[in-house]
Amino acid sequence: MKIKRAQRGFTLIEVMIALTVFVAIAATMSETASQSVGSLLHLQDKTLASFVAENRMVDLRLNGLPPIGENNDQVDMADREWKVFTKVEKTEFPDTHRVTVSVADMQHKDSNLITLISIMSKY
């Protein structure tokens, strides 16, 4: 006498619930990874822009007290082009100027990645 054993397995409902849970988890992980990559790229851009701005400040300091005025130019660094805006303003103290350097990626000229402000004097 043979006894038939009932075959056991997952029902269609169980499989569909498992797939739904898997898809939800996969979508969340994908979105989180995408946000992380975006944040990393933005931090890389800000770091490079800060290098460009700091280099401009050093150049200005090495050449003595900069003249009052504004300057808009372009700098190449790390195989990229950067827009550098420099503004030198007079302060209420003699022989002292306020220097503002703003840097933006040439592809996004209207949004500055970083702005550095410093006070420079003749002495």
C-alpha positions as CSV (number, residue, x, y, z in Angstrom):
1,M,0.0,0.0,0.0
2,K,1.4,3.3,-1.1
3,I,0.6,6.4,0.8
4,K,0.5,9.6,-1.2
5,R,2.1,12.5,0.4
6,A,0.7,15.9,-0.2
7,Q,3.0,18.1,-2.1
8,R,4.0,21.1,-0.2
9,G,5.0,24.5,-1.7
10,F,4.3,28.1,-1.8
11,T,0.9,29.3,-2.9
12,L,0.6,32.0,-5.5
13,I,-0.4,34.6,-2.9
14,E,2.7,33.8,-0.8
15,V,5.0,34.2,-3.8
16,M,3.3,37.5,-4.8
17,I,3.7,38.9,-1.3
18,A,7.4,37.9,-1.2
19,L,8.0,39.5,-4.6
20,T,6.3,42.7,-3.5
21,V,8.5,42.9,-0.4
22,F,11.6,42.2,-2.5
23,V,10.7,45.0,-5.0
24,A,10.0,47.5,-2.2
25,I,13.4,46.7,-0.6
26,A,15.2,46.8,-3.9
27,A,13.6,50.2,-4.8
28,T,14.6,51.7,-1.4
29,M,18.2,50.5,-1.7
30,S,18.5,51.8,-5.2
31,E,17.2,55.2,-4.2
32,T,19.5,55.4,-1.2
33,A,22.5,54.5,-3.4
34,S,21.5,57.1,-5.9
35,Q,21.3,59.8,-3.2
36,S,24.7,58.7,-1.8
37,V,26.3,59.0,-5.2
38,G,24.7,62.4,-5.8
39,S,26.0,63.6,-2.4
40,L,29.5,62.3,-3.1
41,L,29.6,64.1,-6.5
42,H,28.4,67.4,-5.0
43,L,31.0,67.1,-2.2
44,Q,33.7,66.5,-4.8
45,D,32.6,69.6,-6.8
46,K,32.6,71.7,-3.6
47,T,36.1,70.5,-2.6
48,L,37.5,71.3,-6.1
49,A,35.8,74.7,-6.0
50,S,37.3,75.4,-2.6
51,F,40.8,74.7,-4.0
52,V,40.2,77.1,-6.8
53,A,39.0,79.8,-4.4
54,E,41.9,79.3,-2.0
55,N,44.4,79.5,-4.8
56,R,42.9,82.8,-5.9
57,M,43.1,84.2,-2.4
58,V,46.8,83.1,-2.2
59,D,47.5,84.8,-5.5
60,L,45.9,88.0,-4.3
61,R,47.9,87.9,-1.0
62,L,51.2,87.3,-2.8
63,N,50.6,90.3,-5.1
64,G,50.1,92.8,-2.2
65,L,46.9,94.8,-1.5
66,P,44.6,94.2,-4.5
67,P,42.9,97.1,-6.2
68,I,39.3,97.9,-5.5
69,G,36.9,96.5,-8.2
70,E,35.4,93.3,-9.6
71,N,36.9,90.6,-11.8
72,N,35.2,87.7,-13.6
73,D,37.5,85.1,-15.2
74,Q,37.9,81.5,-15.9
75,V,40.3,79.0,-14.4
76,D,41.2,75.4,-15.5
77,M,41.7,72.9,-12.7
78,A,41.3,69.1,-12.5
79,D,40.3,68.9,-16.2
80,R,37.4,71.2,-15.6
81,E,36.7,74.9,-16.2
82,W,35.6,77.1,-13.3
83,K,34.1,80.6,-13.2
84,V,35.9,82.8,-10.6
85,F,34.3,86.0,-9.5
86,T,36.5,88.3,-7.4
87,K,35.2,91.4,-5.6
88,V,37.5,93.8,-3.7
89,E,35.8,96.4,-1.6
90,K,37.2,99.3,0.5
91,T,36.6,99.1,4.3
92,E,36.3,101.8,6.8
93,F,39.9,101.1,7.9
94,P,42.7,102.7,5.9
95,D,44.8,100.4,3.7
96,T,42.4,97.5,4.4
97,H,40.2,95.8,1.8
98,R,37.4,93.1,2.0
99,V,38.0,90.4,-0.7
100,T,35.2,88.0,-1.8
101,V,36.0,85.1,-4.1
102,S,33.1,83.1,-5.5
103,V,33.6,79.9,-7.6
104,A,31.1,78.1,-9.8
105,D,31.4,75.3,-12.3
106,M,31.3,76.6,-15.9
107,Q,28.4,74.2,-16.6
108,H,26.3,75.8,-13.8
109,K,27.6,79.4,-13.9
110,D,24.7,80.9,-11.9
111,S,25.1,78.8,-8.8
112,N,28.2,79.3,-6.8
113,L,29.6,76.2,-5.1
114,I,31.7,78.2,-2.6
115,T,32.3,81.8,-1.5
116,L,35.4,82.8,0.5
117,I,35.6,86.2,2.2
118,S,38.8,87.7,3.7
119,I,40.2,91.0,4.9
120,M,43.5,92.0,3.5
121,S,45.7,95.0,4.5
122,K,48.7,96.7,3.2
123,Y,51.0,95.5,6.0
